[in-house]
Amino acid sequence: MRTRLSQIVVDAADPASLVRFWAALLGGEPVDRARGWSHLDAPGFPRLAFQPVPESKAGKNRLHLDVAVDAVDDATRVAVGLGASAVGAPVTDDQGSFQVLRDPEGNEFCLVSG
């Protein structure tokens, strides 16, 4: 059996708003779909789809996105300006640097370089 990753689906209270945050961060055009879904085909990423759910996010993500950037500090400023929030300070280790952030609905993701 041969498989491939088709899309990553994120639960969202407001998919139309959340897809616009990710489009501003990653590039690409947000698409609003039937039944409240939205998606984004950002360059270099699998499709990101956002499905409406009635419950709010609770706890830490079991899966998160690592977004490669040239400069973590600069990219963090941009992400925060778009509505993300930083979690702690940037970390540098033998793999490079990263900053944990939360998108406007609280989903964790990392900006990474190195």
JOVENFEN-V72339 format. One record per residue. N is the residue number from 1. PHI is phi in radians with two decimals (NA if undefined). Layout:
# JOVENFEN-V72339
n->(N & N)
phi->(PHI & PHI)
This chain:
# JOVENFEN-V72339
n->(1 & 2 & 3 & 4 & 5 & 6 & 7 & 8 & 9 & 10 & 11 & 12 & 13 & 14 & 15 & 16 & 17 & 18 & 19 & 20 & 21 & 22 & 23 & 24 & 25 & 26 & 27 & 28 & 29 & 30 & 31 & 32 & 33 & 34 & 35 & 36 & 37 & 38 & 39 & 40 & 41 & 42 & 43 & 44 & 45 & 46 & 47 & 48 & 49 & 50 & 51 & 52 & 53 & 54 & 55 & 56 & 57 & 58 & 59 & 60 & 61 & 62 & 63 & 64 & 65 & 66 & 67 & 68 & 69 & 70 & 71 & 72 & 73 & 74 & 75 & 76 & 77 & 78 & 79 & 80 & 81 & 82 & 83 & 84 & 85 & 86 & 87 & 88 & 89 & 90 & 91 & 92 & 93 & 94 & 95 & 96 & 97 & 98 & 99 & 100 & 101 & 102 & 103 & 104 & 105 & 106 & 107 & 108 & 109 & 110 & 111 & 112 & 113 & 114)
phi->(NA & -1.93 & -2.25 & -2.64 & -1.30 & -1.56 & -2.81 & -1.93 & -1.89 & -2.04 & -1.20 & -2.59 & -1.30 & -2.39 & -0.96 & -1.11 & -1.31 & -1.14 & -1.10 & -1.25 & -1.04 & -1.16 & -1.14 & -1.15 & -1.35 & -1.78 & 1.66 & 1.63 & -1.85 & -1.21 & -2.20 & -1.65 & -2.07 & -1.14 & 1.02 & 1.50 & -1.31 & -2.44 & -2.61 & -2.50 & -1.85 & -1.44 & -1.00 & 1.45 & -2.19 & -1.13 & -1.00 & -1.81 & -1.97 & -2.17 & -1.88 & -1.30 & -2.35 & -1.37 & -1.52 & -1.47 & -1.15 & -2.34 & 1.48 & -1.41 & -1.04 & -1.55 & -2.51 & -2.46 & -1.63 & -1.83 & -1.89 & -1.29 & -2.38 & -1.31 & -2.38 & -1.05 & -1.09 & -1.11 & -1.14 & -1.10 & -1.03 & -1.12 & -1.05 & -1.13 & -1.09 & -1.50 & 2.16 & -1.33 & -2.29 & -1.36 & -1.99 & 1.25 & -1.72 & -1.05 & -2.09 & -2.14 & -2.42 & -1.22 & -1.63 & 2.31 & -2.12 & -2.64 & -2.29 & -1.45 & -2.36 & -2.14 & -1.27 & -1.03 & -1.79 & 1.63 & -1.31 & -1.28 & -2.66 & -2.14 & -1.70 & -2.25 & -2.51 & 2.01)
